[in-house]
Amino acid sequence: EGEENDDDDDNKDDDNNKDDDNNDEDEDKILYYPNRALLSIIQECKQYQQSFFKRVESSTRCITGTILDRVISSATSLSPSTEETASTLQKEIQTTFRPLPDGYYCPITFGILHDPVIDPEGNTFEHAAVYNWIRVHGTSPVTRTEASIDDLYPNHALRELLEQEKKGKGDGGRDESLIHPSIRKWKTEVPPKISDADVGGDLEPSDEDEDNYRRI
């Protein structure tokens, strides 16, 4: 009987160890959300680049044809008017602003995102706006399925893209005039807070709301 009791104790210990291992695995489990905003931005950028390069190619052929015609007819160097046309084309290419991707905008505020957060369904929102929406409605603003504030996480990928738009690419940045006008305006805006009425907030949010908001 003593040996049977010892075997039972060993089995219980093994079961407890397995439970502990399972708990550790649950704690270490990483949640991956489908980043719909990022995917749409990638797709839109590809489409824009294809159409943009087609326009540049067409314009370049036109300018090249004009230059060749003038060189052949005059057998001299480029005339001032031809050089001016080429310069105008280059400037136009540099200052042609592409449409900003839809993924940059919050589906609640319709403004460019200042503090993007993502939900389990992969939708990205302005932090303060979606926080207040879920707090009041308890659902997703997009799909109307049940939603929880605890399931919101920062969308770091989208935040990084917006920072690049704001600062410009390269170590030295770029001329402010070459930054998209909507981004220049967005840079001057104050990010919304959960107390702002524009995003469905209360004038005096509770301490619990403030703590939960800062947690994300």
Protein Blocks (a to p, Z undefined) as FASTA:
>chain_A
ZZmmmmmmmmmmmmmmmmmmmmmmmmmpccddddfklmmmmmmmmmmmmmmmmmmmmmmm
mmmmmmmmmmmmnopacdfklmmmmmmmmmmmmmmccdddfklpcfklopacfbdcddfk
opacdfklmmmmmmmnopafklopacdfklpccdfklmmmmmmmmnogajklpafklpcf
klmmmmmpccddfklmklopafbdcfklmmmmmmZZ
